[in-house]
Amino acid sequence: MRISDMNWMQVDEYLRRDDRAVLPLGSTEQHSFLRLTVDCILPERVAAEAAEPLGIPVFPVLPYGVTPYFREYPGSISLRVQTHLAVVSDILDGMAHSGFRRILICNGHGGNGAVQQFATEWAADHPGCRVIFHNWWNAPRTWAKVQELDPVASHGSWMENFPWTRLPGIELPKATKGPVPPMDTIRALDPKALRAFLGDGNFGGLYERPDDELQALWQIAVDETRALLDGSWGSPAS
């Protein structure tokens, strides 16, 4: 049920019986040895797998986000916060105009956090619409599984290294990058200093873990996302 696999008549028919949809948010930015589009691939895929059994359509991922700190890594593209919010606002307006009233924003990038506050404001200005903002990677059950597998996990590390985010023919370092630096340290650095500090872009930890562990993590993320789609959407009665 991807919008890219539907025509307008199929969407029209769907909206006669349901009003739920998913909008994935991503970012195009460095992820160490992994694809630049990691933050686009993961939210769109987790949304599609979560929504498929429920027959809920998933819109194409918004591939650009707010990532000014990575601008010194070639291929990393950042939108200004106000630009990003304006684009998200226009998308939500269009979805609401079409008839979608319950929208799950499945976010794949921490820098897009301003959307969480904006979504509350947008919903307040659109009576009858409900928006859930969902950071798929650090939702409670998913993050608990990350911590169970290996608490040293962060940007560009093993926790984002799935078969569908790695690149063929790219050999990853076997040794750990080391502990994750304090986020206050990372946030204090300008883009050039950050690149010099991080080097390859991995914040810390191993570059890869066994695929069976990542598949177990992924399944929890899919189930947790599906539970939101199939939940009460804030209604008193579930």
C-alpha positions as CSV (number, residue, x, y, z in Angstrom):
1,M,0.0,0.0,0.0
2,R,2.6,2.5,-1.1
3,I,1.1,5.7,-2.7
4,S,3.7,5.2,-5.4
5,D,1.9,1.9,-6.3
6,M,-1.6,3.4,-6.4
7,N,-3.5,5.6,-8.7
8,W,-5.9,8.4,-7.6
9,M,-9.0,6.3,-8.0
10,Q,-7.6,3.6,-5.7
11,V,-6.8,6.3,-3.1
12,D,-10.3,7.7,-3.5
13,E,-11.8,4.3,-2.9
14,Y,-9.6,3.7,0.2
15,L,-10.7,7.0,1.7
16,R,-14.3,5.9,1.6
17,R,-13.5,3.3,4.3
18,D,-10.4,4.6,6.1
19,D,-8.5,7.9,6.8
20,R,-5.1,6.7,8.0
21,A,-1.8,7.3,6.2
22,V,1.9,7.4,6.9
23,L,4.4,10.1,6.0
24,P,8.0,9.1,6.4
25,L,10.6,11.8,7.0
26,G,14.2,11.2,6.1
27,S,17.5,12.9,5.5
28,T,20.3,12.6,2.9
29,E,23.5,12.8,4.9
30,Q,26.7,10.9,5.7
31,H,26.4,7.6,7.5
32,S,30.0,6.6,7.6
33,F,30.5,3.6,5.3
34,L,26.7,3.1,4.8
35,R,24.5,4.7,2.2
36,L,23.9,8.5,2.3
37,T,20.2,7.7,2.3
38,V,20.1,5.5,5.4
39,D,17.6,7.9,7.1
40,C,15.4,7.7,4.0
41,I,15.5,4.0,3.5
42,L,14.7,3.0,7.1
43,P,11.6,5.1,8.0
44,E,10.0,4.3,4.6
45,R,10.7,0.6,4.9
46,V,9.6,0.3,8.5
47,A,6.4,2.2,7.7
48,A,5.7,0.1,4.6
49,E,6.2,-3.2,6.5
50,A,4.1,-2.0,9.5
51,A,1.3,-0.7,7.3
52,E,1.0,-3.5,4.8
53,P,-1.1,-5.9,6.8
54,L,-3.4,-3.1,7.8
55,G,-3.9,-1.9,4.2
56,I,-2.7,1.7,5.1
57,P,-1.0,3.7,2.4
58,V,2.5,5.0,2.9
59,F,3.5,8.2,1.1
60,P,7.0,8.6,-0.4
61,V,9.7,9.6,2.1
62,L,10.7,13.3,2.3
63,P,14.3,12.7,1.4
64,Y,15.8,15.9,2.8
65,G,15.9,17.1,6.4
66,V,17.8,19.4,8.8
67,T,21.4,18.3,9.0
68,P,23.7,21.4,8.9
69,Y,26.3,19.8,11.1
70,F,27.2,17.3,8.4
71,R,27.5,19.8,5.5
72,E,31.3,19.2,5.3
73,Y,30.7,15.6,4.3
74,P,30.1,15.6,0.5
75,G,26.6,14.5,-0.5
76,S,25.0,15.7,2.8
77,I,22.2,18.1,2.0
78,S,20.5,20.2,4.7
79,L,17.3,22.2,4.6
80,R,16.8,25.2,6.9
81,V,14.4,24.5,9.8
82,Q,11.9,26.9,8.4
83,T,12.1,25.4,5.0
84,H,11.6,21.9,6.3
85,L,8.6,22.9,8.4
86,A,7.1,24.7,5.5
87,V,7.4,21.7,3.2
88,V,6.0,19.3,5.9
89,S,3.2,21.8,6.5
90,D,2.3,21.8,2.8
91,I,2.4,18.0,2.6
92,L,0.1,17.7,5.7
93,D,-2.3,20.3,4.2
94,G,-2.4,18.3,1.0
95,M,-3.0,15.0,2.8
96,A,-5.8,16.6,4.9
97,H,-7.4,18.1,1.8
98,S,-7.4,14.7,0.2
99,G,-9.3,13.3,3.2
100,F,-6.6,11.8,5.4
101,R,-7.4,12.5,9.0
102,R,-5.1,10.3,10.9
103,I,-1.5,10.7,9.9
104,L,1.5,8.9,11.4
105,I,4.8,10.8,10.7
106,C,7.5,8.1,10.8
107,N,10.7,10.0,11.3
108,G,14.1,8.6,10.5
109,H,16.4,11.5,11.4
110,G,17.0,13.2,14.8
111,G,17.6,16.6,13.2
112,N,14.0,16.7,12.1
113,G,12.8,17.0,15.7
114,A,11.2,20.5,15.2
115,V,8.5,18.7,13.3
116,Q,7.3,17.0,16.4
117,Q,6.3,20.3,18.0
118,F,5.0,21.7,14.8
119,A,2.8,18.6,14.2
120,T,1.0,19.3,17.5
121,E,0.4,22.9,16.4
122,W,-0.8,21.8,12.9
123,A,-3.3,19.3,14.4
124,A,-4.7,22.0,16.7
125,D,-5.3,24.2,13.6
126,H,-7.0,21.3,11.8
127,P,-10.0,20.1,13.8
128,G,-10.7,16.4,13.1
129,C,-7.1,15.6,12.2
130,R,-4.7,13.7,14.4
131,V,-1.0,13.4,13.9
132,I,1.4,11.0,15.7
133,F,5.1,11.8,15.5
134,H,7.1,8.6,15.7
135,N,10.9,8.3,15.9
136,W,11.1,4.7,14.8
137,W,14.6,4.0,16.0
138,N,14.3,5.3,19.6
139,A,10.7,4.3,20.3
140,P,10.6,2.5,23.7
141,R,10.6,-1.2,22.7
142,T,13.0,-0.6,19.8
143,W,15.5,1.3,21.8
144,A,15.3,-1.2,24.6
145,K,16.3,-3.9,22.1
146,V,19.2,-1.7,20.9
147,Q,20.4,-1.4,24.5
148,E,20.0,-5.1,25.1
149,L,22.1,-6.0,22.0
150,D,24.9,-3.4,22.5
151,P,24.5,-0.1,24.4
152,V,27.3,1.5,22.4
153,A,25.3,2.4,19.4
154,S,24.7,5.6,17.6
155,H,24.8,7.4,14.2
156,G,26.5,5.5,11.5
157,S,27.2,2.5,13.7
158,W,25.9,-1.1,13.7
159,M,22.4,-0.1,14.6
160,E,21.9,1.4,11.2
161,N,23.7,-1.3,9.3
162,F,21.0,-3.5,7.7
163,P,21.3,-5.5,4.5
164,W,19.3,-2.8,2.8
165,T,21.5,0.2,4.0
166,R,24.9,-1.2,3.4
167,L,26.8,-0.9,0.1
168,P,28.1,-3.8,-1.9
169,G,31.8,-4.2,-2.1
170,I,32.5,-1.9,0.9
171,E,34.5,-3.5,3.7
172,L,33.7,-2.2,7.1
173,P,36.3,-1.9,10.0
174,K,36.2,-4.9,12.3
175,A,37.2,-2.9,15.4
176,T,34.9,-0.7,17.4
177,K,35.1,3.0,16.9
178,G,35.1,3.4,20.7
179,P,32.6,5.0,23.0
180,V,30.0,7.5,21.8
181,P,31.2,11.0,22.7
182,P,28.9,13.2,24.8
183,M,26.3,14.8,22.6
184,D,27.2,18.2,24.2
185,T,30.6,17.8,22.7
186,I,29.3,17.0,19.3
187,R,26.8,19.8,19.3
188,A,29.4,22.4,20.2
189,L,31.5,21.7,17.1
190,D,31.1,23.6,13.8
191,P,30.7,21.4,10.6
192,K,34.5,21.5,9.8
193,A,35.5,20.7,13.4
194,L,32.9,17.9,13.5
195,R,34.2,16.2,10.5
196,A,37.8,16.4,11.9
197,F,36.5,15.0,15.2
198,L,34.4,12.2,13.8
199,G,36.6,11.2,10.9
200,D,34.6,8.5,9.0
201,G,31.3,9.7,10.5
202,N,30.5,6.9,12.9
203,F,29.7,8.4,16.3
204,G,30.9,5.3,18.1
205,G,30.6,1.6,18.6
206,L,30.9,-1.4,16.2
207,Y,30.3,-0.9,12.5
208,E,28.3,-4.1,12.2
209,R,26.7,-6.9,14.2
210,P,25.3,-10.2,13.1
211,D,22.3,-10.0,10.7
212,D,20.1,-12.2,12.9
213,E,20.4,-9.6,15.7
214,L,19.6,-6.8,13.3
215,Q,16.6,-8.7,12.0
216,A,15.3,-9.2,15.6
217,L,15.7,-5.5,16.2
218,W,13.9,-4.7,12.9
219,Q,10.9,-6.9,13.7
220,I,10.4,-5.1,17.0
221,A,10.5,-1.7,15.2
222,V,8.0,-2.9,12.6
223,D,5.7,-4.3,15.4
224,E,6.0,-1.1,17.4
225,T,5.1,1.1,14.5
226,R,2.2,-1.1,13.5
227,A,0.8,-0.9,17.0
228,L,0.6,2.9,16.7
229,L,-1.2,2.6,13.4
230,D,-3.6,0.1,14.8
231,G,-4.1,1.9,18.1
232,S,-6.6,4.3,19.5
233,W,-5.0,7.5,17.9
234,G,-5.7,9.3,21.2
235,S,-9.3,8.4,21.5
236,P,-10.5,7.7,25.1
237,A,-11.9,4.4,24.0
238,S,-9.4,2.0,22.4
